[in-house]
Amino acid sequence: MPKIPFYDRGLRFSCTRCSSCCRVEPGYVFLSREDMQALCAALNLAPGVFQAAYCRWVPSLDGLRLSLREKANYDCVFWQEGGCSVYASRPLQCRTFPFWAQNLVSRNAWEEEMERCPGMDKGTLHSCREIEARLEAQRRNPILTREGGFR
């Protein structure tokens, strides 16, 4: 019998555009091939130019992963006063927050993330089907690695 997820009746989330997930603390915004294509198109840059200007390789257990750079103060490289400068083309990781696998393993994990995000558990009710679709989108769009990188 399949385990019923704690979010089987959905979860509430509405982004408050507070930017706390984009700023102040160190972190990673990992990129998929589709993310790179969308950002390169939005900025009218060749992939190599985009990667040199806005990306870094981050060591992980499965090799090097491609991530957006951060500014010296830990803000995302695309965060500007007033918000994300590439919002319409933002990476899948940003578009699917807070519906990430690590936040959905348990009610406790979800509640821990709620302490950092004022939009969680408020606003729009996202159905279990919608949440599962976001998780599936993440699975279908793997993060670029050095070995399988975008060239």
N, C-alpha and C positions, 0 to 999 in steps of 0.2 A: 504494500500500500504506500503510495507516494506521501511524503511529508507535506502537510499544508503549511505554507509560509505564514509567518506572523502578520504579513501584510495582505492576507487573502481578502480582506474587505477594503483594501486600498490604504493609502497614506496621504496626508495633507501636506502640501508644499506650495508656496508662492514666493518667488524670488522678490526680496525687498530692495534689490539693487544696492545693498549696503557695501558690497565689494570686499567683505571680510574673507571670502574664499580666494580673492585675487591679489591680496595685498598683505603687507606687514610681516607675515610669517613665511619662512622658507617652505618650498614645496616644489612639486613637479607638475607640469602639464605635458603629458606624453602625447605624441602625435602618431596618427595612423597615416597610411598613404592618402586616403581621402581628405584628411585634415590638411596635409601638405598641399594637395592639389587646390583645395578651396582657398587656403591662405595665399598661395602663390598667385592665383587668379585675382583675388581681391586686391592684392598689393601690386599686381602686374610685375611680378618678379620671377626670374628663372629659379628653379629649385635650388641650385647650388648657391645662388646669391642670397636667397631667402635663408637657407640653412646657415650660411656663414654669418649673416647679420642677426638672426633671431633665435638660433638653436644651440644646444649643447648636447653632448653625449654623456649619459649618466650610467654609471656601473650598477648592475642589478644581478640577481641570482642567475638570470638567463642570458647574460651578456650585456652589451651596451644598448641602452634605449635612448631614442631621440626625444628630447624635451625642449620646450620653450625656455629661453633664458629668463633670468630675473634681473631686475635692477639692483643696485647696491643695497637699497633699503628693503629688498625682497618683494617688491611689487612685480607683478607680471610685466614683461617687456611691452605688452600692449595696453596696459592700464594707463589711462590719462585722467586728469582731473575731470570728474564727471562720469567715468566709467570706461568700458572696454572699447578701444578704437577699432576693433575688428568684430564687433558683436554679431553681425549678420553672418559672418564666416567663422565664428569661434569653433574651436575643436570639440569633438564629440564628448570628450571628458568634461568640458565645461557645460555643454548642452544637456548632459544627462545627470548632472549633479542635482540632488544628493542621492540619486538612485544608482549607486555604485554597489558592486557585490559586497565589499567589506562593510558597508553601512546596512546591508540587508540580511546579514547572516543571523541576526537576532534582534529582538526588541531592544535589548541592552545596547547593542552597537548603534542602533538608530538613535537612541536617547543620548548616547555619548556625543554623537555628531550634532544633535540638537543644541547642545551647550555652546557650540561655535556658530550656529546659523540661526538667526532670528526668523527665517521664513519657514523653517521646518515645523511640522505639526500645526500649521496655520494655512488658511486660504483654500485653494483648489484641492479637491479630492481627486487623486490619481488612482485609477483602478488597478487591481492586480494585473490585469491584462496589459495595461499601459506600462506598468513597471517592468513586467517581464519582457515587453518589446524593447525597452531601453537597455535591459541587460543583454538581450540578444544582439542588439546593434553593437554593443561593446565587444561581444564575442566575435561578430562578423568582421570587425575592423581592428585587426591586431596592431599593436604598437610597432612602429618601425624599429628595427634593430640594426646594428652596424653590419651584420652579416646579410641581412635582407633589406638594406636601406634603400631609400628613394634616390635615384641617380638621374 
